[in-house]
């Protein structure tokens, strides 16, 4: 220890000497006007370099001292970390310490467990090391029953189950949300959105002959027309909340994720429904299903129900192109009506759309193609009704995207150790061109 301290004292003195020399050179330069000469710069670099080397050696000496002190503190039990050793070589725990406590606190046990970061042994993992014996200085009890991990009445009763929580989540209990994906998205910084809605067009463009006189109508260009209406739609607030105790928040780490997913999904589910079913009253959207100017397609009266269904859907697509002057993007149908299409078969029991082994219905709630358009399944559409249109003409403007906030400032929540978790978003919905959509009345299914 004396030699170590002498070396540390020497290195400390060297470091301080070189640092003092460097400060002296800097003072010389400052007194001469603040600029270093070549000689001063060379001596300064040399002093700083020696000071750096001395500091590195000093840090290493301090680390060596700490290591020596730690090793001396372990004595002869560095392998196990405590206790005493008998003349026969067995390690004996200190009084008041059980064998189990002594064993799990040993360095050997900790090293073995460190091989498996998850805390579980895999089938390929092996334990290697010197055998260690234990002897308890209490009346002998003898080991007569093998402790195994297979039986709940033996070691297995002490094994804690690996709790994985909700690995699947709430997905199986939630329907796919697709409508918002179809619509165009925008942003707004106000609580009201004003936009121009196209209600009609007149295209009078035509070849025009050259003017033949300075007066009269020769050479006149035809005038086209674009009918629009100024529409104002307010930003709507969609929100809901759930109560939770602070104890539940502390003891169930997955609870917050569960609530977060549930609350945010609830907002999107309402938005999905409002795009179609909102009736414009109160705080509801002006949904496509109740919007003036949306075209309609009646059910075909063809005697063959299958033909009537397919004809009706195809005629609606044509209306989007010819009357709406738009490009249809997808059919929107209730899953029950998509099932009817899936089961269409001819007189020889051959399915129209591939049957059970076909690929008509795809993952994620969409199916198709039907008349070269995908089908989006959604429960928000009543059975017997369908929609087709140019979905880019439907707009959602986000004022405040979905957020989660928590507070105990609700009723008596503060004194009851409860918290309210609130999910909220603000947005507006509008249809730029109602005639780009067609509401379809499907034929009634016949036996």
C-alpha positions as CSV (number, residue, x, y, z in Angstrom):
1,X,0.0,0.0,0.0
2,X,2.9,2.4,0.8
3,X,4.5,1.8,-2.5
4,X,1.2,2.4,-4.3
5,X,0.6,5.6,-2.4
6,X,4.1,6.8,-3.1
7,X,3.6,6.2,-6.8
8,X,0.3,8.1,-6.8
9,X,1.9,11.0,-4.9
10,X,4.7,11.1,-7.4
11,X,2.3,11.1,-10.4
12,X,0.2,13.8,-8.8
13,X,3.2,16.0,-8.3
14,X,4.3,15.5,-11.9
15,X,0.8,16.4,-13.2
16,X,0.7,19.6,-11.1
17,X,4.3,20.6,-12.1
18,X,3.5,20.2,-15.9
19,X,0.2,22.0,-15.5
20,X,1.9,24.9,-13.6
21,X,4.6,25.2,-16.4
22,X,1.8,25.4,-19.0
23,X,0.0,28.2,-17.1
24,X,3.3,30.1,-16.8
25,X,3.9,30.0,-20.5
26,X,0.3,31.2,-21.1
27,X,0.9,34.1,-18.7
28,X,4.1,35.1,-20.6
29,X,2.2,35.3,-23.9
30,X,-0.7,37.3,-22.3
31,X,1.8,39.8,-20.9
32,X,3.4,40.2,-24.3
33,X,0.1,41.1,-26.1
34,X,-1.8,37.8,-26.2
35,X,0.1,36.0,-29.0
36,X,2.4,33.0,-28.6
37,X,5.8,32.9,-30.1
38,X,7.0,29.7,-31.8
39,X,9.2,28.9,-28.8
40,X,6.3,29.5,-26.4
41,X,3.9,27.4,-28.5
42,X,6.4,24.5,-28.6
43,X,7.1,24.6,-24.8
44,X,3.3,24.8,-24.1
45,X,2.5,21.8,-26.3
46,X,5.3,19.8,-24.5
47,X,4.1,20.7,-21.0
48,X,0.5,19.9,-21.9
49,X,1.5,16.5,-23.4
50,X,3.5,15.6,-20.2
51,X,0.6,16.7,-18.0
52,X,-1.8,14.5,-20.0
53,X,0.5,11.4,-19.7
54,X,0.8,12.0,-16.0
55,X,-3.0,12.2,-15.6
56,X,-3.5,9.0,-17.6
57,X,-0.9,7.1,-15.4
58,X,-2.5,8.6,-12.2
59,X,-6.0,7.3,-13.2
60,X,-4.6,3.8,-13.9
61,X,-2.9,3.8,-10.5
62,X,-6.1,4.7,-8.7
63,X,-7.9,1.9,-10.5
64,X,-5.2,-0.6,-9.5
65,X,-5.6,0.5,-5.9
66,X,-9.4,0.0,-5.9
67,X,-9.0,-3.5,-7.5
68,X,-6.4,-4.5,-4.8
69,X,-8.8,-3.3,-2.0
70,X,-11.7,-5.3,-3.5
71,X,-9.7,-8.5,-3.8
72,X,-8.3,-8.2,-0.2
73,X,-11.9,-7.8,1.0
74,X,-12.9,-11.1,-0.6
75,X,-10.3,-13.1,1.3
76,X,-10.4,-16.8,0.4
77,X,-14.1,-16.7,-0.6
78,X,-13.9,-14.8,-3.8
79,X,-15.7,-17.7,-5.5
80,X,-18.8,-17.5,-3.3
81,X,-18.7,-14.0,-1.9
82,X,-19.0,-14.7,1.9
83,X,-19.1,-17.2,4.7
84,X,-16.4,-19.5,6.0
85,X,-14.5,-22.5,4.8
86,X,-14.1,-25.7,6.9
87,X,-11.0,-27.8,7.2
88,X,-12.6,-30.3,4.7
89,X,-12.9,-27.5,2.1
90,X,-16.7,-27.0,2.3
91,X,-18.1,-23.4,2.4
92,X,-20.3,-22.6,5.4
93,X,-22.8,-19.7,5.4
94,X,-22.6,-17.1,8.2
95,X,-25.0,-17.5,11.1
96,X,-28.5,-16.3,10.2
97,X,-28.0,-17.0,6.5
98,X,-29.8,-20.0,4.9
99,X,-28.1,-22.2,2.3
100,X,-30.4,-20.9,-0.4
101,X,-29.6,-17.3,0.4
102,X,-25.9,-18.1,0.5
103,X,-26.0,-20.0,-2.8
104,X,-28.0,-17.5,-4.8
105,X,-25.8,-14.7,-3.5
106,X,-22.6,-16.4,-4.6
107,X,-20.5,-15.2,-7.5
108,X,-20.6,-18.6,-9.1
109,X,-24.4,-18.7,-9.2
110,X,-24.6,-15.2,-10.6
111,X,-22.1,-16.0,-13.3
112,X,-24.1,-19.0,-14.4
113,X,-27.4,-17.0,-14.5
114,X,-25.6,-14.3,-16.5
115,X,-25.2,-16.8,-19.3
116,X,-29.0,-16.5,-19.9
117,X,-30.1,-12.9,-20.1
118,X,-33.8,-13.9,-20.1
119,X,-33.3,-15.8,-16.8
120,X,-34.4,-19.1,-18.4
121,X,-32.2,-22.0,-19.4
122,X,-32.5,-23.2,-23.0
123,X,-32.2,-26.8,-24.2
124,X,-28.7,-26.2,-25.6
125,X,-27.3,-24.3,-22.5
126,X,-24.8,-26.1,-20.2
127,X,-23.5,-25.3,-16.8
128,X,-19.8,-25.7,-16.3
129,X,-17.6,-25.0,-13.3
130,X,-16.0,-26.5,-10.2
131,X,-18.2,-28.6,-7.9
132,X,-19.2,-26.6,-4.8
133,X,-20.3,-28.3,-1.5
134,X,-22.3,-26.8,1.3
135,X,-22.5,-27.7,4.9
136,X,-24.9,-26.1,7.4
137,X,-23.7,-26.0,11.0
138,X,-27.1,-27.1,12.4
139,X,-28.4,-30.6,13.4
140,X,-28.2,-32.9,10.3
141,X,-31.5,-33.3,8.5
142,X,-30.5,-35.4,5.5
143,X,-31.9,-35.3,1.9
144,X,-34.4,-38.1,1.3
145,X,-36.7,-36.8,-1.5
146,X,-35.5,-35.7,-4.9
147,X,-36.7,-32.2,-5.7
148,X,-38.0,-32.1,-9.3
149,X,-39.4,-29.4,-11.5
150,X,-42.0,-31.6,-13.2
151,X,-44.3,-32.0,-10.2
152,X,-46.5,-29.3,-8.7
153,X,-46.0,-31.0,-5.4
154,X,-42.2,-30.8,-5.6
155,X,-40.0,-28.1,-7.2
156,X,-42.6,-27.3,-9.8
157,X,-44.7,-25.6,-7.2
158,X,-41.9,-23.0,-6.8
159,X,-41.7,-22.2,-10.5
160,X,-43.3,-19.0,-11.4
161,X,-45.3,-19.0,-14.6
162,X,-44.1,-16.8,-17.4
163,X,-46.8,-14.2,-17.7
164,X,-47.0,-13.0,-21.3
165,X,-50.1,-10.8,-21.0
166,X,-52.2,-9.9,-24.0
167,X,-50.0,-11.1,-26.8
168,X,-52.8,-10.8,-29.4
169,X,-54.3,-7.6,-28.1
170,X,-57.8,-6.4,-28.9
171,X,-57.5,-7.1,-32.6
172,X,-59.9,-10.1,-32.6
173,X,-62.6,-8.0,-31.0
174,X,-62.3,-5.1,-33.5
175,X,-63.5,-4.8,-37.0
176,X,-61.1,-3.6,-39.8
177,X,-61.4,0.1,-40.4
178,X,-61.0,1.0,-44.1
179,X,-63.1,4.0,-45.0
180,X,-60.7,6.7,-43.7
181,X,-58.0,5.0,-45.9
182,X,-60.1,5.6,-48.9
183,X,-60.7,9.3,-48.3
184,X,-58.3,12.1,-49.0
185,X,-56.7,13.8,-46.0
186,X,-55.9,17.4,-45.3
187,X,-55.2,19.8,-42.3
188,X,-56.9,22.8,-41.0
189,X,-55.9,25.4,-38.4
190,X,-59.5,26.7,-37.8
191,X,-62.6,25.4,-36.2
192,X,-64.6,25.8,-39.5
193,X,-63.7,24.6,-43.0
194,X,-65.1,26.4,-46.0
195,X,-64.7,24.8,-49.4
196,X,-66.2,24.8,-52.9
197,X,-68.5,21.9,-53.7
198,X,-69.0,21.1,-57.4
199,X,-72.7,20.6,-58.1
200,X,-72.6,20.5,-61.9
201,X,-70.6,21.1,-65.1
202,X,-71.3,22.2,-68.6
203,X,-68.6,21.5,-71.2
204,X,-69.2,23.4,-74.4
205,X,-65.7,23.0,-75.8
206,X,-65.9,22.6,-79.6
207,X,-63.8,23.2,-82.7
208,X,-64.0,26.9,-83.7
209,X,-63.6,28.3,-87.2
210,X,-61.5,31.4,-87.8
211,X,-63.4,34.7,-87.7
212,X,-64.4,36.0,-91.1
213,X,-65.5,39.5,-90.2
214,X,-64.9,42.1,-87.5
215,X,-68.6,42.1,-86.6
216,X,-71.1,39.4,-86.1
217,X,-70.6,36.1,-84.3
218,X,-68.1,34.4,-86.6
219,X,-65.1,33.1,-84.6
220,X,-66.9,33.2,-81.2
221,X,-65.8,30.7,-78.7
222,X,-68.4,28.6,-76.8
223,X,-68.9,29.2,-73.1
224,X,-68.7,26.3,-70.6
225,X,-70.1,26.4,-67.1
226,X,-69.0,25.1,-63.7
227,X,-71.7,25.1,-61.0
228,X,-70.3,25.3,-57.4
229,X,-71.7,25.9,-54.0
230,X,-69.8,27.3,-51.0
231,X,-70.0,24.9,-48.2
232,X,-69.1,25.5,-44.6
233,X,-68.5,22.5,-42.3
234,X,-67.5,22.8,-38.6
235,X,-64.7,20.9,-37.0
236,X,-66.2,18.1,-34.9
237,X,-64.8,16.8,-31.6
238,X,-64.9,13.0,-31.1
239,X,-63.8,11.8,-27.7
240,X,-64.4,9.2,-24.9
241,X,-62.7,8.3,-21.7
242,X,-62.3,5.5,-19.2
243,X,-61.5,5.5,-15.4
244,X,-58.7,3.5,-13.9
245,X,-57.2,3.3,-10.4
246,X,-53.6,4.4,-9.8
247,X,-53.0,0.9,-8.3
248,X,-54.0,-0.7,-11.6
249,X,-51.7,1.6,-13.5
250,X,-48.8,0.7,-11.2
251,X,-49.4,-3.1,-11.0
252,X,-50.4,-3.9,-14.5
253,X,-47.7,-2.5,-16.9
254,X,-49.7,-3.6,-20.0
255,X,-52.8,-1.7,-18.8
256,X,-51.8,1.6,-20.4
257,X,-51.0,0.0,-23.7
258,X,-54.4,-1.8,-23.6
259,X,-56.3,1.4,-22.9
260,X,-54.3,3.3,-25.4
261,X,-55.2,0.9,-28.1
262,X,-58.8,0.6,-27.1
263,X,-59.4,4.4,-26.8
264,X,-57.7,5.3,-30.1
265,X,-59.5,2.5,-31.9
266,X,-62.8,3.8,-30.5
267,X,-62.2,7.2,-32.1
268,X,-61.4,5.7,-35.5
269,X,-64.4,3.4,-35.4
270,X,-66.8,6.4,-35.0
271,X,-65.0,8.3,-37.8
272,X,-65.4,5.3,-40.0
273,X,-69.1,5.1,-39.4
274,X,-69.7,8.9,-39.6
275,X,-68.3,9.0,-43.2
276,X,-71.3,7.0,-44.3
277,X,-74.1,7.3,-41.7
278,X,-73.6,10.8,-40.4
279,X,-76.9,12.7,-40.9
280,X,-75.6,16.2,-40.4
281,X,-77.7,16.8,-37.2
282,X,-76.1,17.9,-34.0
283,X,-72.4,17.1,-34.0
284,X,-72.7,14.4,-36.8
285,X,-70.9,14.6,-40.1
286,X,-72.7,15.2,-43.4
287,X,-72.2,11.5,-44.3
288,X,-72.4,10.2,-47.9
289,X,-75.5,8.2,-47.0
290,X,-77.5,11.4,-46.2
291,X,-75.9,13.9,-48.5
292,X,-77.9,15.7,-51.2
293,X,-76.5,15.3,-54.7
294,X,-75.3,11.7,-54.3
295,X,-76.6,9.6,-57.2
296,X,-78.8,6.6,-56.6
297,X,-79.1,3.3,-58.4
298,X,-82.2,1.1,-58.2
299,X,-82.1,-2.6,-58.1
300,X,-82.4,-4.4,-61.4
301,X,-85.6,-6.3,-62.0
302,X,-83.9,-9.2,-63.9
303,X,-85.6,-12.4,-63.1
304,X,-82.3,-14.1,-62.4
305,X,-81.2,-12.8,-59.0
306,X,-77.5,-13.3,-59.8
307,X,-77.8,-11.3,-62.9
308,X,-79.9,-8.6,-61.1
309,X,-77.2,-8.2,-58.5
310,X,-74.3,-8.0,-61.0
311,X,-76.2,-5.7,-63.4
312,X,-77.1,-3.3,-60.6
313,X,-73.5,-3.0,-59.4
314,X,-72.2,-2.5,-62.9
315,X,-74.8,0.2,-63.8
316,X,-73.9,2.1,-60.7
317,X,-70.2,2.2,-61.8
318,X,-71.3,3.5,-65.1
319,X,-73.2,6.4,-63.5
320,X,-70.0,7.5,-61.7
321,X,-68.2,7.7,-65.0
322,X,-70.9,9.2,-67.2
323,X,-72.9,11.5,-64.8
324,X,-70.4,12.1,-62.1
325,X,-67.5,12.5,-64.7
326,X,-65.3,10.7,-62.1
327,X,-63.2,7.6,-61.9
328,X,-64.7,5.0,-59.4
329,X,-62.2,3.6,-56.9
330,X,-64.0,0.9,-55.0
331,X,-67.3,-0.7,-54.0
332,X,-68.3,-0.4,-50.4
333,X,-70.5,-3.3,-49.2
334,X,-71.8,-5.0,-46.1
335,X,-70.1,-8.4,-45.4
336,X,-73.4,-10.1,-45.7
337,X,-73.8,-8.9,-49.3
338,X,-70.2,-9.9,-50.1
339,X,-71.1,-13.4,-48.9
340,X,-73.9,-13.5,-51.4
341,X,-71.5,-12.7,-54.2
342,X,-69.1,-15.3,-52.9
343,X,-71.8,-18.0,-53.1
344,X,-72.9,-17.2,-56.7
345,X,-72.7,-20.4,-58.7
346,X,-74.0,-21.4,-62.2
347,X,-76.3,-24.3,-63.0
348,X,-73.4,-26.7,-62.8
349,X,-72.6,-25.5,-59.2
350,X,-69.4,-23.7,-60.4
351,X,-68.7,-20.6,-58.3
352,X,-68.5,-17.3,-60.1
353,X,-65.7,-16.0,-58.0
354,X,-63.6,-19.1,-57.3
355,X,-65.5,-20.7,-54.5
356,X,-64.0,-21.7,-51.1
357,X,-60.6,-22.2,-52.7
358,X,-60.7,-18.9,-54.6
359,X,-59.1,-15.6,-53.8
360,X,-62.1,-13.3,-54.1
361,X,-62.1,-12.3,-50.4
362,X,-58.7,-11.0,-49.3
363,X,-57.2,-10.3,-45.9
364,X,-58.1,-7.0,-44.2
365,X,-61.8,-6.8,-45.0
366,X,-61.5,-6.2,-48.8
367,X,-62.5,-8.4,-51.7
368,X,-62.5,-8.3,-55.4
369,X,-62.1,-7.5,-58.0
370,X,-65.7,-7.0,-59.1
371,X,-66.1,-5.3,-62.4
372,X,-62.4,-4.5,-62.1
373,X,-62.9,-2.7,-58.8
374,X,-62.0,-3.9,-55.3
375,X,-64.7,-4.4,-52.7
376,X,-64.2,-2.9,-49.2
377,X,-66.3,-4.7,-46.6
378,X,-67.7,-2.6,-43.7
379,X,-70.5,-3.1,-41.2
380,X,-71.3,0.6,-41.3
381,X,-73.1,0.0,-44.6
382,X,-76.6,-1.5,-44.1
383,X,-77.2,-4.9,-45.6
384,X,-78.9,-4.5,-49.0
385,X,-77.2,-1.2,-49.7
386,X,-73.8,-0.5,-51.3
387,X,-71.8,2.4,-52.5
388,X,-69.4,3.1,-55.3
389,X,-67.6,6.3,-56.2
390,X,-64.4,8.3,-56.5
391,X,-63.4,8.2,-52.9
392,X,-60.7,10.9,-53.4
393,X,-63.5,13.4,-53.6
394,X,-64.3,12.8,-49.9
395,X,-62.1,14.9,-47.6
396,X,-61.1,14.6,-44.0
397,X,-59.4,17.7,-42.5
398,X,-57.5,17.1,-39.2
399,X,-57.7,20.0,-36.7
400,X,-56.2,18.1,-33.8
401,X,-55.0,14.5,-34.4
402,X,-55.9,11.9,-31.9
403,X,-54.3,12.3,-28.5
404,X,-54.3,10.6,-25.0
405,X,-54.4,12.7,-21.8
406,X,-54.6,11.7,-18.2
407,X,-55.8,13.6,-15.1
408,X,-57.1,12.9,-11.6
409,X,-58.9,16.3,-11.6
410,X,-62.3,14.7,-12.2
411,X,-65.1,14.6,-9.6
412,X,-63.6,12.9,-6.5
413,X,-60.8,11.0,-8.4
414,X,-58.0,12.8,-6.6
415,X,-59.0,11.6,-3.1
416,X,-60.0,8.1,-4.5
417,X,-56.6,7.5,-6.2
418,X,-58.3,7.3,-9.6
419,X,-57.3,8.7,-13.0
420,X,-59.4,9.5,-16.1
421,X,-57.8,8.6,-19.4
422,X,-59.2,10.6,-22.3
423,X,-58.9,10.1,-26.0
424,X,-59.8,13.0,-28.3
425,X,-59.5,14.2,-31.8
426,X,-61.0,17.1,-33.8
427,X,-61.7,17.0,-37.5
428,X,-64.0,18.0,-40.3
429,X,-65.5,15.9,-43.1
430,X,-66.7,17.1,-46.5
431,X,-67.6,15.8,-50.0
432,X,-66.2,17.9,-52.8
433,X,-68.4,16.3,-55.5
434,X,-71.5,14.4,-54.4
435,X,-72.2,13.2,-57.9
436,X,-69.0,11.2,-57.9
437,X,-70.8,8.8,-55.6
438,X,-73.7,6.4,-56.1
439,X,-75.9,4.8,-53.4
440,X,-76.9,1.4,-54.6
441,X,-80.1,-0.5,-53.6
442,X,-79.3,-4.2,-54.1
443,X,-81.8,-6.8,-55.2
444,X,-83.6,-8.7,-52.5
445,X,-82.1,-12.2,-52.1
446,X,-84.4,-14.9,-53.4
447,X,-84.4,-18.5,-52.1
